[in-house]
Amino acid sequence: MKTKVKKWLVKHGNAICAVAVSLASLSSLCCRGCWYQPEEPEGLKEFAKNHME
């Protein structure tokens, strides 16, 4: 069983890698963080200015 799996992985390894790379690059495009920009809280600039040294 172990040798069959190893042979199959060696035979199809390039295709598995290509699919993994393409899915990884597409998954980052689906992330909500690419398009979501949170609203700045009121008073943030004043708070930052008062706490910066």
C-alpha positions, -999 to +999 in steps of 0.1 A: +000+000+000+028+024+009+047+018-023+015+023-044+008+056-028+045+067-032+044+057-069+011+076-074+025+107-057+057+106-078+037+101-110+011+129-103+032+152-080+036+180-106-001+182-112-009+182-075+016+210-070+002+230-099-034+227-085-022+237-050-004+268-063-034+279-084-058+274-055-036+292-031-033+323-054-071+323-059-079+320-022-062+353-014-085+370-038-116+357-020-104+371+013-127+398+027-096+418+038-088+428+002-119+450-001-129+457+035-116+489+050-129+495+085-143+529+094-120+550+115-133+555+150-143+590+162-115+608+180-087+584+169-064+612+156-068+631+189-061+600+209-030+592+189-018+628+191-022+628+229-005+595+234+025+600+210+057+611+227 
